[in-house]
Amino acid sequence: MCKGLVGKKLGMTSLFASNGKYIPVTVLQVGPCVITQIKKLATDGYQALQIGFGDKKPSKTTKPLQGHFKKSGDGCYRTVKEVGVENPDEYTLGQMIGTELFSIGEKVNVTGTTKGRGFSGVMKRHGFGGGRQTHGCKNHRVPGSIGCSAWPAKVIKGKRMPGQYGVETKTVRNLEIVDIRPEENLILLNGPVPGSKSAIVTINKVLFA
C-alpha cells in the first residue's frame, strides 16, 4: 500500500453535513500522480515510490530529467517526490495513483510550506501582547528588554525576536476527509492546510492513530 500522494491546495470553502453541521473544509487536488521510479530494498536500501505530479512542458525540462521520465511514459512533471510503500512489487512504472488511495472519514497528515510574511515583529511572529496603550506608555509593539544584567551579560540563544516569518515546512496532523470527488480528483478536508492557494502539499496516511 502506498502511504501518501502529492496534491495542490485549491483553497477553502464550507459545506453542510447530513446532520446539518456546518463544516469548514480545505479543497485539495490530489493526483493523478504517475510512478516515475520504484525504489526497492535490494537495490536502493529502502522501499519507496517516486511520483510525479503536475504537467510540465518538455522544453522547460532538463535533458537528464526528460530521459528519466521517458522510462515511465511520455509526460514531464513539475513536482517529483518520494512516498513510502509497503510492497513496491505491487506497482509498475507509469502507473497512475489517485484519490482511490483514501476513503471518506479517514484521518490524514498534510505537509506543506507556510505562507511567507517577510520580516515581522514579535507581536505578529510570536504573538506577544504588546505594551500598555494608555498613561503615556511608549512601548507598544517593541519586544522590550532582551538581555540579561551583570551575568551572563548577553542575549541567550533562541530568544524570540523579530525576523523572517513563514516559508517553513509544517505538518497538520489527523485531518478528517469529509468528502472525495474522484471524477475531479478532489479531496475535502475538515480544517486548514499550510500554504497559499496553488501550493504543493503532501498527503500522508495516518499509520498510527
C-alpha positions as a Markdown table, in Angstrom:
| # | Residue | x | y | z |
|---|---|---|---|---|
| 1 | Met | 0.0 | 0.0 | 0.0 |
| 2 | Cys | 1.3 | 3.5 | -0.9 |
| 3 | Lys | 1.5 | 5.7 | 2.1 |
| 4 | Gly | 0.8 | 9.1 | 0.5 |
| 5 | Leu | 0.3 | 11.3 | -2.5 |
| 6 | Val | 1.2 | 14.7 | -3.8 |
| 7 | Gly | -1.5 | 17.3 | -4.4 |
| 8 | Lys | -2.3 | 21.0 | -4.8 |
| 9 | Lys | -4.2 | 23.3 | -2.4 |
| 10 | Leu | -7.1 | 25.0 | -4.3 |
| 11 | Gly | -8.5 | 27.0 | -1.4 |
| 12 | Met | -11.1 | 26.8 | 1.4 |
| 13 | Thr | -14.8 | 26.6 | 1.4 |
| 14 | Ser | -17.6 | 25.1 | 3.6 |
| 15 | Leu | -20.4 | 22.6 | 3.4 |
| 16 | Phe | -23.2 | 21.2 | 5.5 |
| 17 | Ala | -23.1 | 17.6 | 6.7 |
| 18 | Ser | -26.1 | 15.3 | 6.6 |
| 19 | Asn | -26.9 | 16.2 | 10.3 |
| 20 | Gly | -26.9 | 19.9 | 9.4 |
| 21 | Lys | -23.5 | 20.7 | 10.9 |
| 22 | Tyr | -21.5 | 23.5 | 9.2 |
| 23 | Ile | -18.0 | 22.3 | 8.3 |
| 24 | Pro | -15.1 | 24.4 | 7.0 |
| 25 | Val | -13.1 | 22.5 | 4.5 |
| 26 | Thr | -9.9 | 22.8 | 2.5 |
| 27 | Val | -10.1 | 21.6 | -1.1 |
| 28 | Leu | -7.1 | 19.6 | -2.4 |
| 29 | Gln | -6.5 | 18.4 | -5.9 |
| 30 | Val | -4.9 | 15.0 | -5.2 |
| 31 | Gly | -3.2 | 13.4 | -8.2 |
| 32 | Pro | -3.4 | 11.8 | -10.6 |
| 33 | Cys | 0.2 | 11.0 | -9.7 |
| 34 | Val | 2.4 | 8.9 | -12.0 |
| 35 | Ile | 5.0 | 6.5 | -10.7 |
| 36 | Thr | 8.3 | 7.6 | -12.2 |
| 37 | Gln | 10.6 | 5.3 | -10.2 |
| 38 | Ile | 10.3 | 2.4 | -7.8 |
| 39 | Lys | 12.9 | 2.1 | -5.0 |
| 40 | Lys | 13.4 | -1.4 | -3.6 |
| 41 | Leu | 15.2 | -2.7 | -0.6 |
| 42 | Ala | 17.6 | -4.8 | -2.5 |
| 43 | Thr | 18.8 | -2.1 | -4.9 |
| 44 | Asp | 18.3 | 1.1 | -3.1 |
| 45 | Gly | 18.3 | 0.2 | 0.6 |
| 46 | Tyr | 14.8 | 1.3 | 1.2 |
| 47 | Gln | 11.3 | 1.0 | -0.2 |
| 48 | Ala | 9.5 | 4.0 | -1.8 |
| 49 | Leu | 7.8 | 5.2 | -4.9 |
| 50 | Gln | 8.9 | 8.3 | -6.8 |
| 51 | Ile | 5.8 | 10.0 | -8.1 |
| 52 | Gly | 5.4 | 12.9 | -10.5 |
| 53 | Phe | 2.6 | 15.5 | -10.2 |
| 54 | Gly | 1.6 | 18.4 | -12.5 |
| 55 | Asp | 2.3 | 18.5 | -16.2 |
| 56 | Lys | 5.4 | 20.4 | -17.5 |
| 57 | Lys | 6.5 | 21.2 | -21.0 |
| 58 | Pro | 9.4 | 19.1 | -22.2 |
| 59 | Ser | 11.0 | 22.3 | -23.5 |
| 60 | Lys | 11.2 | 23.6 | -19.9 |
| 61 | Thr | 12.6 | 20.3 | -18.5 |
| 62 | Thr | 16.3 | 19.5 | -18.4 |
| 63 | Lys | 17.6 | 16.7 | -20.7 |
| 64 | Pro | 18.5 | 14.4 | -17.8 |
| 65 | Leu | 15.0 | 14.6 | -16.3 |
| 66 | Gln | 13.5 | 14.1 | -19.8 |
| 67 | Gly | 15.4 | 10.8 | -20.0 |
| 68 | His | 14.4 | 9.8 | -16.5 |
| 69 | Phe | 10.7 | 10.5 | -17.2 |
| 70 | Lys | 10.8 | 8.6 | -20.5 |
| 71 | Lys | 11.2 | 5.3 | -18.5 |
| 72 | Ser | 7.6 | 5.8 | -17.2 |
| 73 | Gly | 5.9 | 7.4 | -20.2 |
| 74 | Asp | 5.9 | 10.5 | -22.4 |
| 75 | Gly | 5.0 | 13.1 | -19.8 |
| 76 | Cys | 7.2 | 15.5 | -17.8 |
| 77 | Tyr | 6.2 | 16.6 | -14.3 |
| 78 | Arg | 6.6 | 19.8 | -12.4 |
| 79 | Thr | 6.8 | 18.2 | -8.9 |
| 80 | Val | 8.6 | 14.9 | -8.1 |
| 81 | Lys | 8.5 | 13.5 | -4.6 |
| 82 | Glu | 9.1 | 10.1 | -2.8 |
| 83 | Val | 6.5 | 8.4 | -0.7 |
| 84 | Gly | 6.8 | 5.3 | 1.4 |
| 85 | Val | 5.3 | 2.0 | 0.2 |
| 86 | Glu | 4.9 | -1.4 | 2.0 |
| 87 | Asn | 5.3 | -3.6 | -1.1 |
| 88 | Pro | 6.8 | -2.0 | -4.2 |
| 89 | Asp | 6.2 | -5.1 | -6.3 |
| 90 | Glu | 2.5 | -4.2 | -6.4 |
| 91 | Tyr | 3.3 | -1.2 | -8.6 |
| 92 | Thr | 4.7 | -0.6 | -12.1 |
| 93 | Leu | 6.4 | 2.3 | -13.8 |
| 94 | Gly | 3.9 | 4.7 | -15.4 |
| 95 | Gln | 1.0 | 3.6 | -13.2 |
| 96 | Met | -1.3 | 6.3 | -12.1 |
| 97 | Ile | -2.5 | 6.7 | -8.5 |
| 98 | Gly | -5.3 | 9.0 | -7.4 |
| 99 | Thr | -8.0 | 9.6 | -4.8 |
| 100 | Glu | -8.8 | 5.8 | -4.6 |
| 101 | Leu | -5.9 | 5.6 | -2.1 |
| 102 | Phe | -8.1 | 7.3 | 0.5 |
| 103 | Ser | -11.6 | 6.9 | 1.9 |
| 104 | Ile | -14.2 | 9.2 | 3.5 |
| 105 | Gly | -13.8 | 9.5 | 7.3 |
| 106 | Glu | -10.1 | 8.6 | 7.1 |
| 107 | Lys | -7.5 | 10.7 | 9.0 |
| 108 | Val | -4.5 | 12.1 | 7.1 |
| 109 | Asn | -1.4 | 14.2 | 7.7 |
| 110 | Val | -0.8 | 17.1 | 5.3 |
| 111 | Thr | 2.6 | 18.7 | 4.9 |
| 112 | Gly | 3.2 | 22.0 | 3.1 |
| 113 | Thr | 5.1 | 25.2 | 3.1 |
| 114 | Thr | 3.6 | 28.1 | 5.1 |
| 115 | Lys | 3.0 | 31.5 | 3.6 |
| 116 | Gly | 5.9 | 33.9 | 3.6 |
| 117 | Arg | 5.2 | 37.0 | 5.6 |
| 118 | Gly | 8.6 | 38.6 | 5.3 |
| 119 | Phe | 10.4 | 40.4 | 8.2 |
| 120 | Ser | 7.8 | 40.6 | 11.0 |
| 121 | Gly | 7.8 | 41.9 | 14.6 |
| 122 | Val | 7.4 | 40.0 | 17.8 |
| 123 | Met | 3.6 | 40.5 | 18.0 |
| 124 | Lys | 2.9 | 39.1 | 14.6 |
| 125 | Arg | 5.7 | 36.5 | 14.6 |
| 126 | His | 5.4 | 35.2 | 18.2 |
| 127 | Gly | 2.1 | 36.5 | 19.5 |
| 128 | Phe | 3.5 | 39.0 | 22.0 |
| 129 | Gly | 0.8 | 41.0 | 23.8 |
| 130 | Gly | 2.5 | 44.4 | 23.4 |
| 131 | Gly | 2.7 | 47.3 | 25.9 |
| 132 | Arg | 0.1 | 49.4 | 27.5 |
| 133 | Gln | -2.0 | 51.7 | 25.3 |
| 134 | Thr | -2.6 | 54.4 | 27.9 |
| 135 | His | -0.9 | 56.7 | 30.5 |
| 136 | Gly | 1.9 | 57.8 | 28.3 |
| 137 | Cys | 3.3 | 54.4 | 27.5 |
| 138 | Lys | 5.7 | 54.5 | 24.6 |
| 139 | Asn | 6.3 | 50.7 | 24.4 |
| 140 | His | 3.5 | 49.4 | 22.2 |
| 141 | Arg | 4.9 | 46.9 | 19.7 |
| 142 | Val | 8.6 | 46.6 | 20.5 |
| 143 | Pro | 9.9 | 43.5 | 22.2 |
| 144 | Gly | 11.3 | 45.3 | 25.3 |
| 145 | Ser | 14.3 | 44.2 | 27.3 |
| 146 | Ile | 16.1 | 41.2 | 25.7 |
| 147 | Gly | 19.3 | 40.7 | 27.5 |
| 148 | Cys | 20.5 | 39.7 | 31.0 |
| 149 | Ser | 22.1 | 42.0 | 33.6 |
| 150 | Ala | 25.6 | 41.5 | 35.0 |
| 151 | Trp | 25.5 | 37.8 | 34.4 |
| 152 | Pro | 25.7 | 36.2 | 31.8 |
| 153 | Ala | 25.5 | 39.7 | 30.3 |
| 154 | Lys | 24.4 | 38.5 | 26.8 |
| 155 | Val | 21.4 | 37.6 | 24.8 |
| 156 | Ile | 20.5 | 33.9 | 25.2 |
| 157 | Lys | 20.4 | 31.9 | 22.0 |
| 158 | Gly | 16.9 | 31.2 | 20.8 |
| 159 | Lys | 15.4 | 34.4 | 22.2 |
| 160 | Arg | 12.2 | 35.2 | 20.4 |
| 161 | Met | 12.8 | 38.4 | 18.4 |
| 162 | Pro | 11.8 | 40.0 | 15.1 |
| 163 | Gly | 12.8 | 38.2 | 12.0 |
| 164 | Gln | 11.8 | 36.2 | 8.9 |
| 165 | Tyr | 8.3 | 34.8 | 9.4 |
| 166 | Gly | 6.9 | 32.0 | 7.3 |
| 167 | Val | 8.2 | 29.8 | 4.5 |
| 168 | Glu | 8.6 | 26.9 | 6.8 |
| 169 | Thr | 7.7 | 23.2 | 6.4 |
| 170 | Lys | 4.7 | 22.4 | 8.6 |
| 171 | Thr | 2.6 | 19.3 | 9.1 |
| 172 | Val | -1.0 | 19.4 | 10.2 |
| 173 | Arg | -2.0 | 16.0 | 11.7 |
| 174 | Asn | -5.2 | 14.0 | 11.9 |
| 175 | Leu | -7.3 | 16.0 | 9.4 |
| 176 | Glu | -10.5 | 14.1 | 8.6 |
| 177 | Ile | -11.6 | 13.5 | 5.0 |
| 178 | Val | -15.1 | 14.9 | 4.7 |
| 179 | Asp | -15.7 | 14.1 | 1.0 |
| 180 | Ile | -14.0 | 12.7 | -2.0 |
| 181 | Arg | -14.8 | 13.6 | -5.6 |
| 182 | Pro | -12.8 | 11.1 | -7.8 |
| 183 | Glu | -14.2 | 12.5 | -11.1 |
| 184 | Glu | -12.5 | 15.8 | -10.3 |
| 185 | Asn | -9.5 | 14.4 | -8.3 |
| 186 | Leu | -10.7 | 16.4 | -5.3 |
| 187 | Ile | -10.4 | 15.7 | -1.5 |
| 188 | Leu | -12.2 | 17.9 | 1.0 |
| 189 | Leu | -10.5 | 18.0 | 4.5 |
| 190 | Asn | -12.0 | 19.3 | 7.7 |
| 191 | Gly | -9.7 | 22.2 | 8.7 |
| 192 | Pro | -6.9 | 24.3 | 7.4 |
| 193 | Val | -3.8 | 23.2 | 5.5 |
| 194 | Pro | -0.5 | 25.1 | 5.4 |
| 195 | Gly | 0.4 | 27.1 | 2.3 |
| 196 | Ser | -1.3 | 29.6 | -0.1 |
| 197 | Lys | -3.6 | 28.8 | -3.0 |
| 198 | Ser | -2.0 | 26.5 | -5.6 |
| 199 | Ala | 0.7 | 25.4 | -3.0 |
| 200 | Ile | 2.0 | 21.9 | -3.4 |
| 201 | Val | 1.3 | 19.6 | -0.4 |
| 202 | Thr | 1.9 | 16.0 | 0.5 |
| 203 | Ile | -1.0 | 14.0 | 1.9 |
| 204 | Asn | 0.1 | 11.0 | 4.0 |
| 205 | Lys | -2.0 | 8.3 | 5.6 |
| 206 | Val | -2.0 | 8.1 | 9.4 |
| 207 | Leu | -0.3 | 4.8 | 10.1 |
| 208 | Phe | -0.7 | 5.0 | 13.9 |
| 209 | Ala | -3.8 | 6.8 | 15.2 |
